[in-house]
């Protein structure tokens, strides 16, 4: 297969990003971002898209379902708590945001999926916190992916205040600097891949050479700013 064939097989989004460098937020710490959208997808999950001033993106996804029916209520409560903190940091209230919605659809390779979007949150600014997460590849045991993951309990407003500082009407925040420093030294393996040897090796490299079990996996691939 020639290069032109490989190019033609790429998605339109992938083609449009060629030559632009990474499109995902790929450094740990606190980032000033704008909320691009917030929606419920297929009645199963909430997705919030963020973009920083340079155009790099990241998203938070919270699941509203659970394999255990008895835990659905707890799953919903957890997501609502995260959204409430995010909305507070964005200078609004979660109840106000949820009160106005618009139905729509989103296209996936598997087909068209129904959405419910919340337009009043779009364009709001806040600081999010991201940490480094190592994931395995389900198709290649030799490959790992290094990504940023949102710390869903460390949101700050544009004055760098956390929720407690906002509620006490502090002039400016005093905790974000410490959160930023901590995030930059936080490295984890995604829970699905905790026993993945290649992920353990990559985690040790990121942490500065800690001892890990020997692995039969080959060289790892460090993709820090793109989705699998």
Backbone as CSV, one residue per row, in Angstrom:
resi,resn,N_x,N_y,N_z,CA_x,CA_y,CA_z,C_x,C_y,C_z
1,UNK,0.849,-1.202,0.000,0.000,0.000,0.000,0.877,1.242,0.000
2,UNK,0.618,2.187,-0.915,1.410,3.396,-1.009,0.995,4.445,0.020
3,UNK,1.805,5.490,0.134,1.517,6.553,1.094,0.205,7.261,0.778
4,UNK,-0.094,7.438,-0.506,-1.343,8.099,-0.869,-2.541,7.278,-0.395
5,UNK,-2.443,5.958,-0.517,-3.529,5.096,-0.038,-3.689,5.223,1.475
6,UNK,-2.554,5.253,2.189,-2.602,5.405,3.643,-3.213,6.748,4.022
7,UNK,-2.842,7.804,3.269,-3.405,9.136,3.511,-4.915,9.124,3.293
8,UNK,-5.355,8.528,2.207,-6.781,8.503,1.882,-7.585,7.707,2.900
9,UNK,-6.932,6.765,3.589,-7.616,5.958,4.586,-7.783,6.684,5.920
10,UNK,-7.103,7.806,6.076,-7.196,8.565,7.321,-8.546,9.262,7.423
11,UNK,-9.000,9.494,8.666,-10.246,10.236,8.866,-10.035,11.694,8.476
12,UNK,-11.130,12.395,8.225,-11.028,13.810,7.848,-10.439,14.639,8.981
13,UNK,-10.790,14.302,10.239,-10.222,15.021,11.375,-8.713,14.823,11.439
14,UNK,-8.276,13.578,11.215,-6.840,13.294,11.253,-6.118,14.046,10.144
15,UNK,-6.722,14.107,8.965,-6.110,14.834,7.850,-5.989,16.326,8.179
16,UNK,-7.024,16.878,8.787,-7.030,18.321,9.068,-5.991,18.698,10.112
17,UNK,-5.571,17.724,10.943,-4.594,18.010,11.993,-3.154,17.746,11.566
18,UNK,-2.964,17.249,10.355,-1.613,16.971,9.886,-0.784,18.252,9.841
19,UNK,0.432,18.161,10.357,1.337,19.310,10.316,1.136,20.316,11.423
20,UNK,0.137,20.097,12.255,-0.166,21.062,13.317,0.471,20.696,14.649
21,UNK,1.147,19.528,14.720,1.661,19.079,16.001,0.539,18.472,16.813
22,UNK,0.814,18.182,18.079,-0.187,17.559,18.930,-1.391,18.443,19.145
23,UNK,-2.553,17.837,19.195,-3.781,18.598,19.398,-4.327,18.449,20.809
24,UNK,-3.732,17.568,21.611,-4.220,17.329,22.967,-3.316,18.014,23.987
25,UNK,-3.893,18.449,25.093,-3.095,18.955,26.206,-2.183,17.820,26.666
26,UNK,-0.884,18.059,26.682,0.056,16.970,26.937,1.061,17.272,28.035
27,UNK,0.768,18.266,28.865,1.620,18.556,30.014,0.767,18.562,31.271
28,UNK,1.342,18.052,32.353,0.616,17.988,33.622,0.602,19.355,34.297
29,UNK,-0.398,19.548,35.160,-0.500,20.785,35.915,-1.848,21.450,35.749
30,UNK,-1.918,22.714,36.113,-3.160,23.472,36.017,-3.166,24.275,34.711
31,UNK,-4.296,24.243,34.027,-4.413,24.868,32.708,-5.657,25.761,32.668
32,UNK,-5.497,26.992,32.190,-6.643,27.861,31.958,-7.293,27.434,30.644
33,UNK,-8.567,27.067,30.726,-9.256,26.534,29.546,-10.619,27.192,29.383
34,UNK,-11.168,27.001,28.199,-12.535,27.415,27.890,-13.365,26.167,27.659
35,UNK,-14.578,26.147,28.181,-15.473,25.021,27.940,-16.052,25.151,26.536
36,UNK,-15.781,24.158,25.702,-16.271,24.149,24.330,-17.673,23.570,24.228
37,UNK,-17.964,22.570,25.028,-19.301,21.971,25.031,-19.463,21.072,26.239
38,UNK,-20.724,20.872,26.614,-21.072,19.924,27.666,-22.350,19.236,27.217
39,UNK,-22.322,17.913,27.152,-23.496,17.198,26.671,-23.625,15.821,27.299
40,UNK,-24.848,15.322,27.321,-25.107,13.921,27.635,-25.177,13.174,26.317
41,UNK,-24.459,12.065,26.233,-24.407,11.267,25.018,-25.101,9.929,25.250
42,UNK,-26.108,9.655,24.440,-26.789,8.355,24.464,-27.346,8.016,25.848
43,UNK,-27.704,9.027,26.618,-28.257,8.831,27.970,-27.350,8.032,28.894
44,UNK,-26.080,7.872,28.503,-25.204,7.008,29.291,-24.020,7.735,29.909
45,UNK,-23.647,8.888,29.355,-22.450,9.556,29.853,-22.502,11.056,29.564
46,UNK,-21.822,11.810,30.420,-21.660,13.249,30.236,-20.251,13.492,29.707
47,UNK,-20.136,14.308,28.691,-18.816,14.652,28.134,-18.678,16.169,28.103
48,UNK,-17.577,16.656,28.663,-17.274,18.080,28.652,-15.957,18.271,27.905
49,UNK,-15.972,19.116,26.892,-14.779,19.391,26.093,-14.181,20.728,26.496
50,UNK,-12.860,20.740,26.703,-12.124,21.945,27.086,-11.057,22.262,26.041
51,UNK,-10.721,23.551,25.912,-9.658,23.969,24.997,-8.855,25.093,25.646
52,UNK,-7.518,25.012,25.542,-6.695,26.083,26.106,-6.430,27.167,25.064
53,UNK,-5.679,28.186,25.439,-5.473,29.347,24.561,-4.702,28.987,23.294
54,UNK,-3.923,27.912,23.344,-3.150,27.510,22.169,-3.933,26.587,21.252
55,UNK,-5.154,26.240,21.656,-5.993,25.378,20.825,-5.929,23.909,21.184
56,UNK,-5.145,23.551,22.198,-5.067,22.148,22.598,-6.287,21.784,23.450
57,UNK,-6.705,20.536,23.324,-7.967,20.118,23.925,-7.796,18.954,24.896
58,UNK,-8.810,18.757,25.713,-8.922,17.599,26.589,-10.389,17.495,26.963
59,UNK,-10.823,16.311,27.382,-12.227,16.186,27.779,-12.364,15.385,29.061
60,UNK,-13.473,15.616,29.738,-13.876,14.819,30.894,-15.115,14.030,30.494
61,UNK,-15.131,12.742,30.798,-16.309,11.920,30.570,-16.709,11.253,31.877
62,UNK,-17.953,11.435,32.251,-18.499,10.822,33.466,-19.653,9.907,33.113
63,UNK,-19.594,8.670,33.573,-20.605,7.677,33.209,-21.778,7.696,34.176
64,UNK,-22.985,7.686,33.597,-24.227,7.748,34.367,-24.835,6.369,34.558
65,UNK,-24.155,5.340,34.096,-24.637,3.964,34.215,-23.618,3.147,34.999
66,UNK,-24.017,1.946,35.371,-23.126,1.050,36.095,-23.567,-0.381,35.837
67,UNK,-22.595,-1.284,35.717,-22.939,-2.689,35.492,-23.762,-3.249,36.634
68,UNK,-23.550,-2.699,37.820,-24.322,-3.106,38.993,-25.482,-2.127,39.177
69,UNK,-26.727,-2.550,38.936,-27.881,-1.634,39.054,-27.965,-0.930,40.405
70,UNK,-27.462,-1.571,41.451,-27.527,-0.981,42.785,-26.550,0.189,42.954
71,UNK,-25.606,0.329,41.994,-24.605,1.388,42.104,-24.857,2.549,41.143
72,UNK,-25.950,2.485,40.380,-26.246,3.550,39.417,-26.435,4.884,40.122
73,UNK,-27.182,4.876,41.211,-27.439,6.121,41.942,-26.136,6.749,42.411
74,UNK,-25.205,5.929,42.898,-23.913,6.444,43.356,-23.105,6.990,42.193
75,UNK,-23.183,6.327,41.030,-22.463,6.801,39.847,-22.979,8.165,39.412
76,UNK,-24.302,8.317,39.389,-24.906,9.593,38.996,-24.527,10.687,39.988
77,UNK,-24.574,10.366,41.291,-24.245,11.352,42.314,-22.794,11.823,42.179
78,UNK,-21.898,10.892,41.863,-20.485,11.255,41.707,-20.312,12.219,40.539
79,UNK,-20.934,11.917,39.406,-20.820,12.787,38.234,-21.432,14.154,38.520
80,UNK,-22.583,14.184,39.179,-23.231,15.455,39.508,-22.356,16.306,40.418
81,UNK,-21.674,15.657,41.358,-20.785,16.376,42.264,-19.627,17.012,41.500
82,UNK,-19.064,16.261,40.560,-17.967,16.783,39.735,-18.451,17.947,38.876
83,UNK,-19.621,17.788,38.250,-20.164,18.862,37.415,-20.472,20.110,38.237
84,UNK,-20.954,19.914,39.461,-21.258,21.054,40.330,-19.990,21.837,40.648
85,UNK,-18.903,21.124,40.958,-17.639,21.796,41.241,-17.108,22.522,40.002
86,UNK,-17.233,21.878,38.861,-16.775,22.489,37.620,-17.566,23.758,37.313
87,UNK,-18.883,23.684,37.457,-19.725,24.846,37.166,-19.422,26.000,38.117
88,UNK,-19.198,25.692,39.386,-18.845,26.730,40.352,-17.560,27.430,39.941
89,UNK,-16.556,26.636,39.549,-15.288,27.228,39.113,-15.462,28.048,37.837
90,UNK,-16.443,27.667,37.020,-16.706,28.393,35.772,-17.589,29.618,35.990
91,UNK,-17.947,29.897,37.231,-18.707,31.101,37.542,-20.201,30.970,37.361
92,UNK,-20.703,29.754,37.411,-22.138,29.543,37.259,-22.601,28.476,38.245
93,UNK,-23.824,28.010,38.071,-24.414,27.028,38.985,-24.910,25.845,38.170
94,UNK,-24.666,24.640,38.656,-25.018,23.455,37.888,-26.515,23.385,37.595
95,UNK,-27.356,23.826,38.521,-28.802,23.781,38.297,-29.192,24.700,37.141
96,UNK,-28.580,25.900,37.085,-28.844,26.824,35.980,-28.399,26.233,34.651
97,UNK,-27.250,25.595,34.655,-26.722,25.011,33.423,-27.641,23.912,32.916
98,UNK,-28.097,23.053,33.812,-28.925,21.916,33.417,-30.345,22.329,33.031
99,UNK,-30.741,23.538,33.437,-32.117,23.987,33.177,-32.363,24.305,31.705
100,UNK,-31.307,24.534,30.947,-31.462,24.882,29.537,-30.671,23.896,28.689
101,UNK,-31.376,23.139,27.861,-30.697,22.128,27.056,-31.252,22.125,25.634
102,UNK,-30.504,21.482,24.759,-30.913,21.374,23.348,-30.585,19.966,22.858
103,UNK,-31.550,19.329,22.243,-31.340,17.981,21.720,-30.583,18.036,20.397
104,UNK,-29.773,17.031,20.173,-29.010,16.960,18.930,-28.497,15.556,18.701
105,UNK,-27.519,15.438,17.844,-26.901,14.150,17.555,-25.411,14.339,17.362
106,UNK,-24.663,13.239,17.479,-23.236,13.237,17.215,-22.919,11.993,16.397
107,UNK,-21.953,12.126,15.502,-21.632,11.024,14.609,-20.403,10.263,15.095
108,UNK,-20.531,8.948,15.170,-19.415,8.066,15.452,-19.286,7.075,14.296
109,UNK,-18.177,6.351,14.277,-18.008,5.334,13.243,-19.125,4.297,13.303
110,UNK,-19.616,4.055,14.526,-20.671,3.052,14.711,-22.055,3.573,14.342
111,UNK,-22.165,4.902,14.119,-23.455,5.459,13.732,-23.784,6.752,14.441
112,UNK,-25.022,7.197,14.299,-25.501,8.445,14.888,-26.038,8.199,16.292
113,UNK,-25.643,9.060,17.233,-26.039,8.909,18.625,-26.735,10.181,19.095
114,UNK,-27.790,10.030,19.882,-28.538,11.177,20.398,-27.759,11.887,21.505
115,UNK,-27.900,13.217,21.544,-27.239,14.017,22.569,-28.211,15.023,23.177
116,UNK,-27.865,15.491,24.349,-28.548,16.623,24.980,-27.464,17.585,25.434
117,UNK,-27.387,18.746,24.788,-26.307,19.691,25.051,-26.807,20.834,25.937
118,UNK,-25.855,21.412,26.712,-26.182,22.478,27.664,-25.423,23.741,27.253
119,UNK,-26.052,24.604,26.457,-25.343,25.716,25.809,-24.884,26.829,26.734
120,UNK,-25.497,26.992,27.900,-25.140,28.151,28.733,-23.737,28.049,29.323
121,UNK,-23.169,26.850,29.364,-21.830,26.678,29.936,-20.743,26.944,28.888
122,UNK,-21.131,26.939,27.622,-20.150,27.112,26.550,-19.491,28.487,26.642
123,UNK,-18.176,28.504,26.504,-17.429,29.760,26.553,-16.956,30.164,27.928
124,UNK,-17.397,29.479,28.972,-16.955,29.787,30.333,-15.502,29.351,30.517
125,UNK,-14.755,30.134,31.289,-13.350,29.845,31.543,-13.124,29.387,32.979
126,UNK,-12.152,28.511,33.149,-11.751,28.026,34.462,-10.400,27.347,34.332
127,UNK,-9.816,27.015,35.472,-8.595,26.220,35.480,-8.948,24.764,35.771
128,UNK,-8.413,23.862,34.957,-8.506,22.443,35.245,-7.124,21.952,35.651
129,UNK,-7.074,20.780,36.271,-5.809,20.172,36.684,-5.678,18.819,36.006
130,UNK,-4.532,18.555,35.405,-4.327,17.260,34.762,-3.091,16.565,35.318
131,UNK,-3.148,15.238,35.341,-2.018,14.417,35.755,-1.700,13.416,34.652
132,UNK,-0.523,12.812,34.736,-0.060,11.897,33.696,-0.555,10.482,33.952
133,UNK,-1.146,9.887,32.927,-1.744,8.559,33.028,-1.172,7.664,31.929
134,UNK,-0.780,6.455,32.294,-0.216,5.498,31.338,-1.272,4.453,31.007
135,UNK,-1.486,4.226,29.720,-2.462,3.232,29.278,-1.804,2.222,28.345
136,UNK,-2.310,0.990,28.387,-1.856,-0.026,27.457,-2.640,0.048,26.160
137,UNK,-2.220,-0.748,25.206,-2.901,-0.842,23.918,-3.493,-2.237,23.805
138,UNK,-4.798,-2.314,23.598,-5.484,-3.609,23.555,-5.063,-4.455,22.361
139,UNK,-4.467,-3.815,21.343,-4.079,-4.551,20.147,-2.589,-4.874,20.097
140,UNK,-1.792,-4.215,20.920,-0.343,-4.403,20.875,0.219,-4.319,22.290
141,UNK,0.659,-5.466,22.818,1.167,-5.525,24.190,2.468,-4.755,24.359
142,UNK,3.140,-4.423,23.258,4.412,-3.701,23.331,4.241,-2.193,23.385
143,UNK,3.042,-1.730,23.222,2.800,-0.299,23.071,2.109,0.282,24.304
144,UNK,2.538,1.449,24.710,1.847,2.179,25.776,1.554,3.598,25.297
145,UNK,0.603,4.199,25.963,0.184,5.561,25.625,0.269,6.407,26.888
146,UNK,0.915,7.535,26.783,1.043,8.452,27.914,0.137,9.645,27.654
147,UNK,-0.867,9.803,28.500,-1.884,10.833,28.283,-2.062,11.693,29.532
148,UNK,-2.740,12.792,29.330,-3.164,13.611,30.459,-4.601,13.266,30.821
149,UNK,-4.862,13.199,32.117,-6.201,12.901,32.618,-6.623,13.992,33.596
150,UNK,-7.839,14.453,33.474,-8.334,15.519,34.344,-8.541,15.007,35.761
151,UNK,-8.002,15.728,36.729,-8.292,15.468,38.137,-9.647,16.098,38.411
152,UNK,-10.660,15.269,38.533,-12.038,15.767,38.554,-12.440,16.429,39.867
153,UNK,-11.499,16.593,40.784,-11.823,17.284,42.031,-10.934,18.508,42.260
154,UNK,-10.223,18.945,41.217,-9.352,20.110,41.373,-9.608,21.108,40.258
155,UNK,-10.747,21.798,40.395,-11.095,22.885,39.494,-10.885,24.206,40.224
156,UNK,-10.488,25.240,39.478,-10.268,26.568,40.048,-10.870,27.610,39.117
157,UNK,-11.334,28.731,39.690,-11.894,29.776,38.836,-10.778,30.655,38.279
158,UNK,-11.135,31.680,37.540,-10.125,32.514,36.877,-9.307,33.342,37.875
159,UNK,-9.761,33.405,39.125,-8.969,34.037,40.182,-8.128,33.006,40.931
160,UNK,-8.079,31.801,40.392,-7.294,30.687,40.938,-7.822,30.216,42.290
161,UNK,-9.134,30.353,42.493,-9.760,29.930,43.746,-10.410,28.560,43.586
162,UNK,-10.268,27.708,44.612,-11.009,26.451,44.617,-12.416,26.689,45.152
163,UNK,-13.212,25.639,45.258,-14.606,25.803,45.665,-14.761,26.438,47.033
164,UNK,-13.932,26.023,47.984,-14.006,26.586,49.336,-13.647,28.058,49.328
165,UNK,-12.632,28.429,48.570,-12.217,29.825,48.491,-13.268,30.670,47.788
166,UNK,-13.948,30.087,46.809,-15.036,30.804,46.135,-16.191,31.047,47.095
167,UNK,-16.569,29.996,47.836,-17.710,30.114,48.759,-17.429,31.092,49.894
168,UNK,-16.160,31.251,50.247,-15.810,32.204,51.313,-15.482,33.584,50.751
169,UNK,-15.651,33.732,49.423,-15.448,35.002,48.740,-14.036,35.556,48.935
170,UNK,-13.050,34.670,48.879,-11.654,35.101,48.971,-11.299,35.947,47.747
171,UNK,-10.425,36.924,47.930,-10.038,37.795,46.826,-9.311,37.022,45.732
172,UNK,-8.468,36.089,46.135,-7.766,35.259,45.176,-7.386,33.942,45.843
173,UNK,-7.140,32.931,45.024,-6.818,31.618,45.548,-5.375,31.500,46.008
174,UNK,-5.158,30.614,46.976,-3.798,30.401,47.493,-3.393,28.929,47.420
175,UNK,-4.245,28.090,46.822,-3.966,26.652,46.811,-3.602,26.113,45.428
176,UNK,-3.841,26.865,44.373,-3.654,26.320,43.032,-2.187,26.045,42.715
177,UNK,-1.294,26.870,43.219,0.128,26.659,42.955,0.585,25.298,43.480
178,UNK,0.120,24.935,44.674,0.480,23.636,45.243,-0.146,22.501,44.447
179,UNK,-1.383,22.690,43.989,-2.054,21.673,43.176,-1.319,21.465,41.860
180,UNK,-0.832,22.555,41.280,-0.080,22.482,40.031,1.208,21.686,40.224
181,UNK,1.930,21.976,41.302,3.192,21.282,41.576,2.958,19.795,41.829
182,UNK,1.914,19.486,42.582,1.609,18.083,42.880,1.233,17.322,41.609
183,UNK,0.445,17.956,40.748,0.005,17.300,39.513,1.186,16.953,38.618
184,UNK,2.196,17.796,38.616,3.341,17.573,37.743,4.208,16.403,38.200
185,UNK,4.015,15.948,39.428,4.781,14.804,39.930,3.874,13.603,40.203
186,UNK,2.684,13.612,39.637,1.738,12.507,39.822,1.670,11.674,38.547
187,UNK,1.984,10.382,38.671,1.962,9.464,37.535,1.190,8.217,37.935
188,UNK,0.279,7.793,37.099,-0.533,6.620,37.394,-0.680,5.738,36.165
189,UNK,-1.001,4.468,36.409,-1.402,3.559,35.350,-2.917,3.467,35.379
190,UNK,-3.551,3.559,34.225,-4.997,3.404,34.131,-5.412,2.085,34.774
191,UNK,-6.519,2.106,35.508,-6.906,0.941,36.288,-7.054,-0.334,35.458
192,UNK,-7.370,-0.198,34.174,-7.530,-1.368,33.321,-6.194,-2.049,33.010
193,UNK,-5.080,-1.320,33.230,-3.786,-1.829,32.792,-2.766,-1.925,33.924
194,UNK,-3.240,-2.039,35.153,-2.312,-2.061,36.288,-1.358,-3.255,36.251
195,UNK,-1.756,-4.345,35.614,-0.892,-5.528,35.519,-0.140,-5.615,34.193
196,UNK,-0.252,-4.586,33.375,0.419,-4.547,32.082,1.905,-4.227,32.297
197,UNK,2.790,-5.157,31.874,4.221,-5.006,32.144,4.802,-3.787,31.433
198,UNK,4.395,-3.557,30.187,4.912,-2.399,29.458,4.520,-1.099,30.151
199,UNK,3.303,-1.061,30.692,2.858,0.135,31.426,3.672,0.319,32.702
200,UNK,4.015,-0.780,33.360,4.825,-0.695,34.576,6.213,-0.139,34.266
201,UNK,6.785,-0.570,33.135,8.089,-0.062,32.730,8.017,1.433,32.446
202,UNK,7.007,1.839,31.695,6.868,3.263,31.363,6.631,4.093,32.619
203,UNK,5.809,3.593,33.540,5.571,4.321,34.791,6.876,4.518,35.553
204,UNK,7.698,3.472,35.615,8.983,3.575,36.309,9.879,4.615,35.654
205,UNK,9.873,4.669,34.324,10.666,5.673,33.618,10.201,7.076,33.973
206,UNK,8.896,7.251,34.005,8.341,8.570,34.320,8.643,8.977,35.757
207,UNK,8.655,7.996,36.649,8.903,8.276,38.062,10.380,8.399,38.391
208,UNK,11.236,8.092,37.427,12.659,8.281,37.651,13.438,7.019,37.903
209,UNK,12.953,5.894,37.362,13.761,4.679,37.416,13.494,3.746,38.559
210,UNK,12.279,3.730,39.085,11.946,2.783,40.141,12.047,1.362,39.612
211,UNK,12.303,0.397,40.516,12.430,-1.004,40.114,11.065,-1.592,39.817
212,UNK,10.964,-2.291,38.684,9.710,-2.948,38.308,10.020,-4.351,37.842
213,UNK,9.026,-5.250,37.801,9.263,-6.608,37.326,9.765,-6.598,35.889
214,UNK,10.544,-7.634,35.530,10.985,-7.760,34.151,9.790,-7.946,33.243
215,UNK,9.900,-7.483,32.009,8.801,-7.593,31.069,9.279,-8.204,29.766
216,UNK,8.430,-8.984,29.149,8.754,-9.557,27.854,8.316,-8.638,26.719
217,UNK,7.664,-7.558,27.074,7.210,-6.610,26.051,8.406,-5.923,25.417
218,UNK,8.250,-5.571,24.164,9.313,-4.883,23.442,9.339,-3.417,23.803
219,UNK,9.913,-2.620,22.924,10.031,-1.198,23.189,8.656,-0.562,23.293
220,UNK,8.542,0.382,24.210,7.263,1.074,24.388,7.184,2.257,23.457
221,UNK,5.976,2.665,23.173,5.747,3.824,22.304,5.079,4.892,23.136
222,UNK,5.703,6.037,23.204,5.217,7.137,24.041,4.438,8.111,23.169
223,UNK,3.121,8.003,23.196,2.260,8.928,22.449,1.558,9.787,23.496
224,UNK,2.037,11.000,23.648,1.604,11.789,24.797,0.462,12.735,24.510
225,UNK,0.098,12.897,23.237,-0.890,13.927,22.976,-1.963,13.523,21.981
226,UNK,-2.115,12.235,21.732,-3.156,11.809,20.816,-3.939,10.643,21.402
227,UNK,-5.204,10.561,21.069,-6.004,9.432,21.514,-5.595,8.173,20.787
228,UNK,-5.889,7.045,21.407,-5.672,5.766,20.749,-6.578,5.670,19.538
